[in-house]
Amino acid sequence: MSSVPDVVVIDDLDSFVKALNQWHTAKVATLQHMLTIPEGTTVEVPGEAPLSLSGDVKRAFNLGITLSLMELGELPFYTDGDGEAPAEGAGALDAVH
């Protein structure tokens, strides 16, 4: 896991929206990457025994990641800097299916 992120001082709405969009995009990309972890990869969490991502464990891991992506969903807004509004039904979860 990562350490505590640096604190960013935000003094206007545009900066907040940009920072939130960047944070969300990075989190979704990281989770989508985790769905590509190969079968049999060993995961080590401090204080726990190493665990191989294979069989039911891999399926459960992928389910947890997919549920995380569903919870993050799409941000309920877009900005002029994003270009046009996304098409109805299109979004970050399309890559999961």
C-alpha positions as CSV (number, residue, x, y, z in Angstrom):
1,M,0.0,0.0,0.0
2,S,1.1,3.6,-0.5
3,S,2.1,6.0,2.2
4,V,0.0,9.0,3.1
5,P,-0.3,11.2,0.1
6,D,1.0,14.8,0.0
7,V,-1.6,17.3,1.0
8,V,-2.6,19.6,-1.8
9,V,-4.0,23.0,-1.0
10,I,-6.9,23.9,-3.3
11,D,-8.2,27.4,-3.4
12,D,-10.7,27.3,-6.3
13,L,-13.3,25.0,-7.7
14,D,-11.5,24.4,-11.0
15,S,-8.4,23.2,-9.2
16,F,-10.6,20.9,-7.0
17,V,-12.4,19.4,-10.0
18,K,-9.1,18.8,-11.9
19,A,-7.5,17.2,-8.9
20,L,-10.5,15.0,-8.2
21,N,-10.7,13.9,-11.9
22,Q,-6.9,13.0,-11.8
23,W,-7.3,11.1,-8.6
24,H,-10.3,9.1,-9.9
25,T,-8.6,8.4,-13.2
26,A,-5.5,7.1,-11.5
27,K,-7.5,4.9,-9.1
28,V,-9.6,3.4,-11.9
29,A,-6.5,2.7,-14.0
30,T,-4.7,1.0,-11.0
31,L,-7.7,-1.2,-10.4
32,Q,-8.1,-2.1,-14.0
33,H,-4.4,-3.0,-14.1
34,M,-5.0,-5.3,-11.1
35,L,-7.5,-7.3,-13.2
36,T,-4.6,-8.2,-15.5
37,I,-2.5,-9.8,-12.8
38,P,-1.5,-13.3,-14.0
39,E,-2.9,-16.4,-12.4
40,G,-0.5,-17.8,-9.8
41,T,1.0,-14.4,-8.8
42,T,2.0,-14.4,-5.1
43,V,0.7,-11.5,-3.0
44,E,2.4,-10.5,0.2
45,V,0.7,-8.3,2.8
46,P,2.7,-7.3,5.9
47,G,1.8,-9.6,8.8
48,E,0.1,-12.2,6.7
49,A,1.3,-15.4,5.0
50,P,2.0,-15.1,1.2
51,L,-1.1,-16.0,-0.9
52,S,-1.1,-17.3,-4.5
53,L,-3.7,-15.7,-6.7
54,S,-5.0,-18.9,-8.4
55,G,-8.3,-20.7,-8.7
56,D,-11.0,-19.5,-6.3
57,V,-8.7,-17.0,-4.7
58,K,-8.0,-15.4,-8.1
59,R,-11.7,-15.3,-8.9
60,A,-12.5,-13.7,-5.5
61,F,-9.7,-11.2,-6.0
62,N,-11.1,-10.2,-9.4
63,L,-14.6,-10.0,-8.0
64,G,-13.3,-7.6,-5.3
65,I,-11.6,-5.5,-7.9
66,T,-14.6,-5.4,-10.1
67,L,-16.8,-4.4,-7.1
68,S,-14.4,-1.7,-6.3
69,L,-14.6,-0.4,-9.9
70,M,-18.4,-0.5,-9.7
71,E,-18.3,1.6,-6.4
72,L,-15.9,4.1,-7.9
73,G,-18.1,4.3,-11.0
74,E,-18.0,7.4,-13.1
75,L,-17.8,10.8,-11.6
76,P,-21.2,12.5,-11.9
77,F,-19.9,15.5,-13.8
78,Y,-17.5,16.6,-16.5
79,T,-15.8,19.8,-17.2
80,D,-15.2,21.8,-20.4
81,G,-11.6,20.7,-20.3
82,D,-12.8,17.1,-20.6
83,G,-14.2,17.8,-24.1
84,E,-17.8,16.7,-24.8
85,A,-20.1,15.1,-22.4
86,P,-19.6,11.3,-22.4
87,A,-22.1,9.3,-24.4
88,E,-25.1,7.9,-22.5
89,G,-24.0,4.6,-20.8
90,A,-20.3,5.0,-21.7
91,G,-17.7,5.2,-19.1
92,A,-14.8,3.8,-16.9
93,L,-16.5,0.5,-16.3
94,D,-16.7,-0.4,-20.0
95,A,-13.2,-1.8,-19.9
96,V,-14.2,-4.2,-17.1
97,H,-16.9,-6.1,-19.0
